[in-house]
Amino acid sequence: MEKEMKFCQSCGMPLTDEILGTNADGSKNEEYCIYCYKDGAFTDDLTMEGMVESCAQFVDEYNKNTGQNLTQEELKSMLRQFYPTLKRWQLPTDQLPPAISPIKQQLIEEVNALGIKGLPKIKNLFVLQGSFINMEYTISGNKVKLLDDNASYWGTQVEISNDRCFGIACDEHYILVSEYGKGGTNPELVSFTRRSH
């Protein structure tokens, strides 16, 4: 029997085992994806319209995955009809999980406390897949990767010039800060810190 397709009850993305969100105890959450729900809280405090705007940015990816050819406005219109059917947008606010994970706020404070030269204050972190951000660094002549391709991290990218970026990736154990060129070229490890918690 074919398994019924489930959708994230926040953004509407098809839910597969690889992208299930996580509860506060680390267990998988069957209702929300990892991009919307991590560590028992929503990853961002968005209104339904905010979610529409956020997801409509990925219209090219949506078209590629569905074989459709929608414009951004057509996708927004479709999402505005679809989202009211999802749990996050039906429940009263007081019955929903918290909108910002406590660990996310803590990590933002810890990254800012590192005082890395040239890195502006971080205001937000997003959920990123390890396979997408796991770069290879040269350390003591050896090439090493420090992240797990199969894990998800709180992270962000900050452009510091036309051709250089800071990348940040954090989990409950470590904070990694790197600097690299466009498209992840020539990555250099700036800081890899064990969290003291």
C-alpha positions as CSV (number, residue, x, y, z in Angstrom):
1,M,0.0,0.0,0.0
2,E,1.4,3.4,-0.9
3,K,2.2,5.7,2.0
4,E,0.0,8.8,2.2
5,M,1.9,11.9,1.3
6,K,2.2,14.2,4.3
7,F,2.9,17.9,4.2
8,C,4.6,20.2,6.7
9,Q,1.8,21.8,8.6
10,S,3.6,25.2,8.5
11,C,5.1,25.7,5.0
12,G,3.3,22.9,3.0
13,M,6.6,21.2,1.9
14,P,6.1,17.4,1.3
15,L,7.4,15.7,4.5
16,T,10.0,12.9,4.0
17,D,11.9,11.2,6.9
18,E,15.0,13.2,6.1
19,I,13.5,16.6,6.7
20,L,11.2,15.9,9.7
21,G,11.4,18.6,12.3
22,T,12.7,17.8,15.8
23,N,11.0,18.1,19.2
24,A,12.6,19.5,22.3
25,D,13.9,16.0,23.3
26,G,15.5,15.5,19.9
27,S,12.9,13.1,18.7
28,K,11.4,13.5,15.2
29,N,8.2,15.6,14.8
30,E,5.8,14.1,12.3
31,E,3.9,17.4,11.6
32,Y,6.5,19.9,10.7
33,C,9.7,20.1,8.5
34,I,13.1,20.9,10.0
35,Y,13.1,24.3,8.2
36,C,10.0,25.3,10.1
37,Y,10.4,23.4,13.4
38,K,13.6,22.5,15.3
39,D,14.2,21.7,19.0
40,G,10.5,21.9,19.9
41,A,9.9,25.4,18.5
42,F,9.2,27.2,15.3
43,T,12.4,28.4,13.6
44,D,10.9,31.9,12.9
45,D,8.1,34.0,14.2
46,L,6.2,34.5,10.9
47,T,2.6,35.4,10.0
48,M,0.9,33.3,7.4
49,E,1.6,36.1,4.8
50,G,5.2,36.2,6.0
51,M,5.4,32.4,5.2
52,V,3.9,33.0,1.8
53,E,6.5,35.7,1.0
54,S,9.3,33.5,2.3
55,C,8.3,30.3,0.4
56,A,7.5,32.2,-2.8
57,Q,11.2,33.1,-3.1
58,F,11.8,29.4,-4.0
59,V,9.5,29.5,-7.1
60,D,12.2,28.1,-9.4
61,E,12.8,25.1,-7.1
62,Y,9.1,24.6,-6.8
63,N,8.6,24.6,-10.6
64,K,11.5,22.2,-11.0
65,N,10.1,19.7,-8.4
66,T,6.5,19.9,-9.7
67,G,7.0,20.3,-13.4
68,Q,5.0,23.5,-13.3
69,N,5.9,26.9,-14.6
70,L,4.4,29.3,-12.1
71,T,5.4,32.9,-11.7
72,Q,6.1,34.1,-8.1
73,E,2.7,35.9,-8.0
74,E,0.9,32.7,-9.1
75,L,2.7,30.7,-6.5
76,K,1.8,33.2,-3.8
77,S,-1.8,33.1,-4.8
78,M,-1.8,29.3,-4.6
79,L,-0.1,29.3,-1.2
80,R,-2.6,31.8,0.2
81,Q,-5.4,29.3,-0.6
82,F,-3.4,26.3,0.7
83,Y,-2.0,27.6,4.0
84,P,-5.3,28.1,5.8
85,T,-5.7,24.3,5.6
86,L,-2.5,23.7,7.6
87,K,-2.5,23.2,11.3
88,R,-0.1,26.1,12.1
89,W,-2.4,28.7,10.5
90,Q,-5.6,27.2,12.0
91,L,-4.7,26.9,15.7
92,P,-5.1,29.9,18.1
93,T,-1.7,31.3,18.9
94,D,-1.8,30.1,22.6
95,Q,-2.1,26.5,21.4
96,L,0.9,26.6,19.2
97,P,4.5,25.8,20.2
98,P,6.7,28.8,20.9
99,A,7.7,30.8,17.8
100,I,11.4,31.0,18.5
101,S,13.5,28.3,19.9
102,P,15.4,29.2,23.1
103,I,18.5,27.5,21.8
104,K,18.4,29.7,18.7
105,Q,18.4,32.9,20.8
106,Q,21.2,31.5,22.9
107,L,23.3,30.7,19.8
108,I,22.8,34.2,18.4
109,E,24.1,35.6,21.7
110,E,27.1,33.2,21.7
111,V,28.1,33.9,18.1
112,N,28.0,37.6,18.8
113,A,30.0,37.2,22.0
114,L,32.9,35.6,20.0
115,G,33.8,39.1,18.9
116,I,35.1,38.0,15.5
117,K,36.8,40.9,13.6
118,G,34.7,42.0,10.6
119,L,31.7,39.9,11.5
120,P,28.6,42.2,12.1
121,K,26.1,41.4,14.9
122,I,24.0,38.4,13.9
123,K,20.2,39.0,14.3
124,N,18.8,35.7,13.0
125,L,19.8,32.1,12.2
126,F,18.1,29.7,9.9
127,V,18.0,25.9,9.6
128,L,20.5,24.6,7.1
129,Q,21.2,21.0,6.0
130,G,24.8,19.8,6.8
131,S,25.2,18.5,3.2
132,F,24.6,22.0,1.9
133,I,27.1,23.8,4.1
134,N,29.8,21.1,4.9
135,M,32.9,22.6,3.5
136,E,36.4,21.1,3.3
137,Y,39.1,23.0,5.2
138,T,42.8,22.5,5.2
139,I,44.0,22.1,8.7
140,S,47.7,21.2,9.4
141,G,48.0,20.1,5.8
142,N,45.1,17.8,5.9
143,K,41.7,18.3,4.2
144,V,38.9,17.9,6.8
145,K,35.1,18.4,7.0
146,L,33.8,19.3,10.4
147,L,30.1,19.0,10.0
148,D,27.8,16.0,9.5
149,D,26.1,15.9,6.1
150,N,23.0,14.2,7.6
151,A,22.5,16.7,10.4
152,S,20.8,20.1,10.4
153,Y,22.4,23.2,11.9
154,W,21.4,26.7,12.9
155,G,23.3,29.0,10.5
156,T,23.5,31.9,8.2
157,Q,25.7,33.6,5.6
158,V,26.9,37.2,6.0
159,E,28.4,39.0,3.0
160,I,31.4,41.1,4.0
161,S,32.5,42.2,0.6
162,N,31.7,41.7,-3.1
163,D,33.6,38.4,-3.1
164,R,33.9,37.2,0.6
165,C,31.3,35.8,3.1
166,F,31.2,34.6,6.6
167,G,29.4,31.4,7.2
168,I,28.1,30.3,10.6
169,A,26.9,26.8,11.6
170,C,25.9,25.9,15.1
171,D,24.4,23.0,17.0
172,E,24.1,22.1,20.6
173,H,27.8,21.3,20.9
174,Y,29.8,23.6,18.6
175,I,29.9,27.0,16.8
176,L,31.7,27.0,13.5
177,V,32.6,30.3,11.8
178,S,34.3,30.3,8.4
179,E,35.1,32.7,5.6
180,Y,34.9,31.9,2.0
181,G,34.5,33.2,-1.5
182,K,31.3,33.2,-3.7
183,G,29.8,29.8,-4.0
184,G,31.9,28.5,-1.1
185,T,35.3,28.8,-2.8
186,N,38.6,28.9,-0.8
187,P,37.0,28.2,2.6
188,E,39.0,29.2,5.7
189,L,38.2,28.2,9.2
190,V,37.9,31.3,11.4
191,S,36.6,29.7,14.6
192,F,35.5,26.2,15.8
193,T,34.3,26.6,19.4
194,R,32.9,24.0,21.8
195,R,29.9,25.4,23.5
196,S,30.1,25.6,27.3
197,H,26.5,24.9,28.5
